[in-house]
Every structure is written in structure tokens, then in C-alpha cells.
């Protein structure tokens, strides 16, 4: 693998590593399939919930918001990242580089904020079921979604376009990191610590605490129902809420599992003189991206409505005029 320049005719060009053709083909195939699965899977989740009226619930609106963030990650971040990963150069210009990095931060933050609000929704559904419909209305959920995206956009685009990520390290960045054909999200120690804590660690710990409380309350409710008589409707309702909570807890657990290695490395790297091998760092980023690919698979495995909606879409029955009224599940 002989290193050459990304732009032979430009001064200050980045070095490019040319991989063997079989390796390039394999990388494009693996990463390309991952991008396609991410986009198509999350598109199916979004369209299914939007199309079928039975799925128009506050919880599902939050799931749509999460799926949209995963879908946009596949289109705006994973696709150009795939090309940069294989070609080892950035060929899309400085402006789109900033949009790409901003979108990366924004969509990751949006995902965890959506998950945070989903955990809050589950908290009220399980711990305060009698007041759930009053407290978690459609308008309240829309405010949650607006807050998730507004805060995420502010953090992502604000940090990159205001250059807060290199604040105090401008000279080091422009002398040792920046080059023509490169697009790397460089962060100072302060920037990586603050952004990681705000975007990942604090929301993650809060979510874990909420789901632990939900688990304890659900166990207590289950014992009380088992000890009661003539409570068939309560059993069904409790089973339904418990299944939904478990599924969404698995989604949250997957998010934390996939992204924790990256955020641990991200917060440590500035304090070890940025000695993390670029290949390792890039691998950890893609492990995090895989979370967006896995989410629809979790829906398909645990939600019968998703599997039924998928069959209706693939069979062509979706074009029938009254199909949106189809019952996808029974309470």
C-alpha cells in the first residue's frame, strides 16, 4: 500500500493510502450493504408508522423521530464516510465537510435525546398508567421531538461552524491536522469531554436509572396482578406495556453498547496526545453507526406490526385504498 497525495497539484494535500483492489471491493460491498440496510430499514419503519392509522400513537411518534435520525445518518453521514474510508480522502469540498461533521454530531445527539424521551414515555406508561394519556399527549410528544432536534442541531452545527471543537488549539489543528482532501472531526480535550458528557454520558446514565426504576415497578405490578383475581384485562394491558418497554429498553441498550467504545476513546484520545490509531478510531465510529442498522432488525424481531407492515409493502397490497385501516395487532 503505497501512500500518495489526495491532490497531486495542490500544496498541503493529505496523504492517500491506496488499498489493493480486492480489499477496496470488499470494503465497498460490506459498507455499502450496511448503508442500504440502514436507509431501507429505517425508511420502512418511518413509512409504516406514518401510513397505518393504528400506529399513530405518542410512543410511535418518538420511534419515528429515532428512525428518521438513523435514516439521515445513513444518507448524510454513513454514505460519504464509506467513500472517505475506502478512498482515504475527502473529495466533497470544505462546505459539505462541515455539514457532514455537523450532521454526524447532530444525529448521534438526536438519537440519544429521542431515546431519553422514549424512556420518559415508558416511565409514565408503566409507573403512572392512570395519568399516562393525560401527561403524554400528542402535543407533548411533538414538543419532545422539537426539543430533541433543536438541541441536537444547536450542538452539532454550533460546535463545528463556530469552531468550538478546536477552540484554543487552532494553531495545532491548522499546522498538524488540517490538509487538502481531509475531513476529520478534531476535538480538543475540553471539547471532547464536554460534548461527550452532554451528548452521551449524562443522558445515558439518566436512561439507565429510569429503566431500572421501570423494571422494579413492573416487577411489583406483575406480582400484585398475579395475586389478584378477575383481572384479565389488567393482565393483557400490563403484558402489552411490559413487552413495549422491554423492546425499547433493548433498543436503548443496543445504542449504549454500540456507541460506548467510541465515546470512551473520544474522551481519552486528547489526553494521550491523539495516539489512537486512525484505523481503530474509524472502526469504532462504524461500530457506532451499526446501531442505526440494527434498530429496524430489533423492531422486526420484537414487533409483529412491523413484520406485518413489511409483508404488506413487499406484496404490493399497500396500494389498496383501504389498507391504511388494516389492524396490525390486537391489544
Protein Blocks (a to p, Z undefined) as FASTA:
>chain_A
ZZddfblmbghiacdddddfklmmmmmmmmmmmmmmmmmmmmmmmmmmmmmmklmcfklm
mmmmmmmmmmmmmmmmmmmmmmmmmnopafebjklmmmmmmmmmmmmmmmmmmmmmmmmm
mmmmmmmmmlmmmmmcfklmmmmmmmmmmmmmmmmmmmmmnommmgoilmmmmmmmgcgh
iacddddfklmmmmmmmmmmmmmmmmmmmmmmmmmmmmmmmmmmmmpghilkmmmmmmmm
mmmmmmmmmmmmmmmmmmmmmmmmmmmmmmnoopacfklmmmmmmmmmmmmmmmmmmmmm
mmmklmmmmmmmmnopmmpmklmmpcfbdZZ
